[in-house]
Amino acid sequence: MADEHLRIEFNEWARAGRGPGMEKGHRPVGEQAINRMALTADSRALDVGCGSGWATRLMAESARNGHVIGIDISDEMIELARSTSSDYPNVSFEVATAEHLPFQDNQFTHAFSMESLYYYSNIGVALKEIHRVLQNSGRFVTVVDLYAENEPSHQWIPTLKVPVQLLSTDEYRTLLGEAGFVNIVNARLHDPTPVPVDYAGGSFSTREDYLQYKQNGSLMLSAEVRK
């Protein structure tokens, strides 16, 4: 039921044309995180919660001799991702949930998730699935803007039409460890895009809230697999 609720909501996002806006908002920080993944030309990468596929395509530019697969619960987001990725022969997209990845054990060298973990009803199961499909020495990198220490982001929760999980950095680290990941590192990434002087509300109630949100930064967690 929860998965169906998410699918319906994100299908509405796709129909509303929110894909480009999501890329614009997430890409400045997403690029920083992907640069830290150390992708190689032969990498096999998984983009978990790929949305319109912008991060999938970005990773494919580095993994030019490898392959990058994007998965999303929204079939309409996947259709959008496919239609905008025709110039990338080394990418593909599948409708799937993070808690039930349709892939073999040890299939990927890298996995990435941008702004999607907190939507999952069972984050622990999703992380165990990501760990399962990563090979020994594989790396997982995730970015979340909605987390406990970033108080201005909490304003989003009442406006979302789907349930989310508000976790702290330590709680995410604990879940990664319980899923089997090691060498867990957390950091804050910052979007250099300036806040308009005349900002008068939108995602945040006030310009001051927006500035505080950007000062707090996005939470990035990086972890490795040792099997």
URCOR-V863132 format. One record per pair of residues at least 24 apart in sequence whose ideal C-beta (glycine too) atoms are under 10 Angstrom apart, sorted by sequence separation. I is the first residue (numbers start at 1). J is the second residue. D is the distance in whole Angstrom. If there is no record, write none. Layout:
i	j	d
I	J	D
I	J	D
This chain:
i	j	d
30	54	8
31	55	9
34	58	6
38	62	9
39	63	5
40	64	10
41	65	5
42	66	5
43	67	8
44	68	8
45	69	7
46	70	8
47	71	7
48	72	9
49	73	8
50	74	10
53	77	8
57	81	9
64	88	10
66	90	6
67	91	7
68	92	8
69	93	7
70	94	8
71	95	7
72	96	8
73	97	5
97	121	9
98	122	9
99	123	9
110	134	8
147	171	9
148	172	9
190	214	7
26	51	8
30	55	6
34	59	6
37	62	8
39	64	10
40	65	9
41	66	7
42	67	9
43	68	8
44	69	8
45	70	9
46	71	7
47	72	9
49	74	9
52	77	6
53	78	8
56	81	7
60	85	8
64	89	10
65	90	8
67	92	7
68	93	10
69	94	7
71	96	4
72	97	9
73	98	8
97	122	10
98	123	9
99	124	9
100	125	9
101	126	8
107	132	9
108	133	5
109	134	7
110	135	10
117	142	6
119	144	10
144	169	10
147	172	7
190	215	8
37	63	10
40	66	8
51	77	5
52	78	9
64	90	7
70	96	10
71	97	8
72	98	9
73	99	10
99	125	5
100	126	9
103	129	9
105	131	10
106	132	8
107	133	5
108	134	5
109	135	6
116	142	8
117	143	9
118	144	6
190	216	9
191	217	8
27	54	6
31	58	7
34	61	10
35	62	9
39	66	8
50	77	7
51	78	9
53	80	7
54	81	9
57	84	8
60	87	10
61	88	8
63	90	7
69	96	9
71	98	7
98	125	8
99	126	5
101	128	10
103	130	10
105	132	6
106	133	7
107	134	8
108	135	7
109	136	10
111	138	7
112	139	9
113	140	8
114	141	9
115	142	9
116	143	9
117	144	6
118	145	9
119	146	9
188	215	9
190	217	5
191	218	7
23	51	8
26	54	8
27	55	8
30	58	7
34	62	8
49	77	9
50	78	8
52	80	5
53	81	3
57	85	6
60	88	5
63	91	9
97	125	10
98	126	4
99	127	10
101	129	5
104	132	9
105	133	7
106	134	7
107	135	7
109	137	8
110	138	6
111	139	8
112	140	8
113	141	8
114	142	8
115	143	6
116	144	8
118	146	5
144	172	8
188	216	7
189	217	6
190	218	7
22	51	6
23	52	6
26	55	8
30	59	10
39	68	9
51	80	8
52	81	6
53	82	8
56	85	7
60	89	9
61	90	9
97	126	8
98	127	9
99	128	9
100	129	7
101	130	7
103	132	8
104	133	7
105	134	9
106	135	4
109	138	5
110	139	5
111	140	5
112	141	5
113	142	4
114	143	5
115	144	6
117	146	9
118	147	8
188	217	3
189	218	5
22	52	6
23	53	9
24	54	9
51	81	7
53	83	9
54	84	8
57	87	9
60	90	5
61	91	10
71	101	7
99	129	6
103	133	5
105	135	9
106	136	7
108	138	6
109	139	8
110	140	7
111	141	8
112	142	7
113	143	7
114	144	9
115	145	6
117	147	10
142	172	8
187	217	8
188	218	7
189	219	8
21	52	10
23	54	4
27	58	8
50	81	6
52	83	10
53	84	6
54	85	9
57	88	6
59	90	10
60	91	5
71	102	8
98	129	6
101	132	7
102	133	9
103	134	10
107	138	10
108	139	10
110	141	8
111	142	8
112	143	8
113	144	8
114	145	9
115	146	8
187	218	9
188	219	6
189	220	5
19	51	6
20	52	7
22	54	8
23	55	8
52	84	7
53	85	5
56	88	8
59	91	8
60	92	10
69	101	10
71	103	9
97	129	9
98	130	7
101	133	5
106	138	8
108	140	9
187	219	8
188	220	7
18	51	9
19	52	3
52	85	9
57	90	10
69	102	10
96	129	10
186	219	7
187	220	5
18	52	8
19	53	8
20	54	9
23	57	10
47	81	9
56	90	10
57	91	6
69	103	8
142	176	9
186	220	7
187	221	8
17	52	10
19	54	8
23	58	10
50	85	10
53	88	9
56	91	5
118	153	10
185	220	8
186	221	5
187	222	8
56	92	9
140	176	8
185	221	7
186	222	8
14	51	8
56	93	7
184	221	7
185	222	5
186	223	9
13	51	8
14	52	8
53	91	7
69	107	9
150	188	9
184	222	7
185	223	7
10	49	9
13	52	9
69	108	8
118	157	10
140	179	9
147	186	10
149	188	9
183	222	8
184	223	5
185	224	9
53	93	6
67	107	10
68	108	9
181	221	9
183	223	6
184	224	8
10	51	8
50	91	9
67	108	9
119	160	9
121	162	10
140	181	7
181	222	9
182	223	7
183	224	4
66	108	10
68	110	9
69	111	10
70	112	9
118	160	10
121	163	8
123	165	6
139	181	9
181	223	4
182	224	6
183	225	9
6	49	10
50	93	7
66	109	8
73	116	9
119	162	6
122	165	9
138	181	10
180	223	9
181	224	7
182	225	7
183	226	8
47	91	9
50	94	9
66	110	9
68	112	9
72	116	8
119	163	8
120	164	9
121	165	8
123	167	7
139	183	9
140	184	10
141	185	10
143	187	10
145	189	10
159	203	9
179	223	8
181	225	7
182	226	5
45	90	10
118	163	10
119	164	6
120	165	7
127	172	9
131	176	9
176	221	6
180	225	7
181	226	9
44	90	10
45	91	10
47	93	9
63	109	9
73	119	9
118	164	5
119	165	8
130	176	10
134	180	10
143	189	7
145	191	9
175	221	10
176	222	9
177	223	8
179	225	10
180	226	8
43	90	10
63	110	8
73	120	9
117	164	10
118	165	5
128	175	9
131	178	10
132	179	9
134	181	9
156	203	7
172	219	7
176	223	5
180	227	8
48	96	9
49	97	10
62	110	10
117	165	8
118	166	7
123	171	9
127	175	6
131	179	5
132	180	9
155	203	8
156	204	9
173	221	7
48	97	10
49	98	7
118	167	7
123	172	8
126	175	9
127	176	6
130	179	7
131	180	5
155	204	6
172	221	6
48	98	5
117	167	8
124	174	9
125	175	10
127	177	10
128	178	8
129	179	9
130	180	10
131	181	6
153	203	9
155	205	6
169	219	6
173	223	9
59	110	8
124	175	5
127	178	8
128	179	5
130	181	9
152	203	9
153	204	9
155	206	10
168	219	9
172	223	10
46	98	10
123	175	6
124	176	9
127	179	4
128	180	7
152	204	6
167	219	9
169	221	8
48	101	8
59	112	7
123	176	10
126	179	9
127	180	8
128	181	10
152	205	8
58	112	9
118	172	9
124	178	6
125	179	9
127	181	7
152	206	9
155	209	7
22	77	10
46	101	8
117	172	8
124	179	6
56	112	9
123	179	9
152	208	9
153	209	9
19	76	10
46	103	7
55	112	6
152	209	4
156	213	10
14	72	9
19	77	7
55	113	9
117	175	9
145	203	10
151	209	9
152	210	7
155	213	9
18	77	9
44	103	10
55	114	5
152	211	9
153	212	10
154	213	10
14	74	6
20	80	10
54	114	9
55	115	10
152	212	5
153	213	6
13	74	7
14	75	9
15	76	6
19	80	5
23	84	10
46	107	8
151	212	7
152	213	4
10	72	7
11	73	9
12	74	9
14	76	4
15	77	10
18	80	10
19	81	8
44	106	10
46	108	5
50	112	9
150	212	9
151	213	8
152	214	9
10	73	6
11	74	5
13	76	8
14	77	5
17	80	9
44	107	7
45	108	6
46	109	9
47	110	9
48	111	6
49	112	9
50	113	9
51	114	8
150	213	6
152	215	9
153	216	8
9	73	10
10	74	4
11	75	7
12	76	8
13	77	7
14	78	9
20	84	9
44	108	5
45	109	7
46	110	7
47	111	8
48	112	7
49	113	6
50	114	8
51	115	8
69	133	10
150	214	10
152	216	7
7	72	9
8	73	10
9	74	8
10	75	9
11	76	4
14	79	8
15	80	9
19	84	8
43	108	8
44	109	5
45	110	4
46	111	4
47	112	5
48	113	4
49	114	7
51	116	8
150	215	10
151	216	8
153	218	10
6	72	10
7	73	5
8	74	9
10	76	8
11	77	7
14	80	5
43	109	5
44	110	7
45	111	7
46	112	7
47	113	8
48	114	9
49	115	7
50	116	9
150	216	4
153	219	10
6	73	5
7	74	6
10	77	6
11	78	10
13	80	10
14	81	9
42	109	8
43	110	5
44	111	10
45	112	7
46	113	9
47	114	8
49	116	3
149	216	7
150	217	8
5	73	10
6	74	8
7	75	7
8	76	10
10	78	10
11	79	10
48	116	6
49	117	8
145	213	8
149	217	10
150	218	8
4	73	9
7	76	9
40	109	8
47	116	10
48	117	8
147	216	9
150	219	7
3	73	6
7	77	9
39	109	8
40	110	9
49	119	7
149	219	8
38	109	10
39	110	6
49	120	8
145	216	9
147	218	9
148	219	9
37	109	10
38	110	8
48	120	9
145	217	9
146	218	10
147	219	5
37	110	5
39	112	9
145	218	5
146	219	9
37	111	9
144	218	7
145	219	7
147	221	10
37	112	7
143	218	5
144	219	5
34	110	9
143	219	7
144	220	8
49	126	9
142	219	9
143	220	5
144	221	8
34	112	6
48	126	8
142	220	7
143	221	8
33	112	7
48	127	10
141	220	7
142	221	5
143	222	10
33	113	10
34	114	9
141	221	7
142	222	8
33	114	7
48	129	9
140	221	8
141	222	5
142	223	8
30	112	8
48	130	6
140	222	7
141	223	8
139	222	7
140	223	5
30	114	5
46	130	7
139	223	7
140	224	8
29	114	8
30	115	8
48	133	10
138	223	10
139	224	5
140	225	8
29	115	9
138	224	7
139	225	8
27	114	9
46	133	7
137	224	7
138	225	4
7	95	9
26	114	6
46	134	8
55	143	10
136	224	9
137	225	7
138	226	9
26	115	6
44	133	10
134	223	10
136	225	6
137	226	7
138	227	9
7	97	9
25	115	9
44	134	10
134	224	9
135	225	7
136	226	7
137	227	9
6	97	8
23	114	10
44	135	8
134	225	5
136	227	4
22	114	9
46	138	10
48	140	9
131	223	9
133	225	10
135	227	8
22	115	8
45	138	10
49	142	9
130	223	9
132	225	9
134	227	9
3	97	6
44	138	9
45	139	10
46	140	9
48	142	8
131	225	6
2	97	10
3	98	10
43	138	10
130	225	9
132	227	10
3	99	8
43	139	10
127	223	9
131	227	9
2	99	10
3	100	9
39	139	9
38	139	7
37	139	6
117	219	10
36	139	9
37	140	9
38	141	10
115	218	8
37	141	5
114	218	9
117	221	9
36	141	6
10	116	10
35	141	10
114	220	10
34	141	7
33	141	5
113	221	9
10	119	9
33	142	8
34	143	9
6	116	10
9	119	9
33	143	5
30	141	10
32	143	9
111	223	10
6	119	6
30	143	6
6	120	9
29	143	6
111	225	9
6	121	8
5	121	9
29	145	8
109	225	10
2	119	9
3	120	9
26	143	8
108	225	10
2	120	9
3	121	7
2	121	4
26	145	8
106	225	9
1	121	9
2	122	9
25	145	9
106	227	8
105	227	9
13	161	10
12	161	8
36	185	9
9	160	8
36	187	8
9	161	5
10	162	8
8	161	9
9	162	5
36	189	9
8	162	9
33	187	9
6	161	10
7	162	10
32	187	9
5	161	8
6	162	6
33	189	6
5	162	6
6	163	9
32	189	5
5	163	8
31	189	10
32	190	8
29	188	10
30	189	9
32	191	9
2	162	8
29	189	5
32	192	10
2	163	7
28	189	9
29	190	7
30	191	10
28	190	9
29	191	5
28	191	4
29	192	10
27	191	9
28	192	7
29	193	10
26	191	9
28	193	6
25	191	8
27	193	10
25	193	9
24	193	9
25	203	9
36	220	8
38	222	10
33	218	8
37	222	8
32	218	9
36	222	6
33	220	5
29	217	8
30	218	9
32	220	8
33	221	10
29	218	5
33	222	8
28	218	9
29	219	10
30	220	10
29	220	8
26	218	9
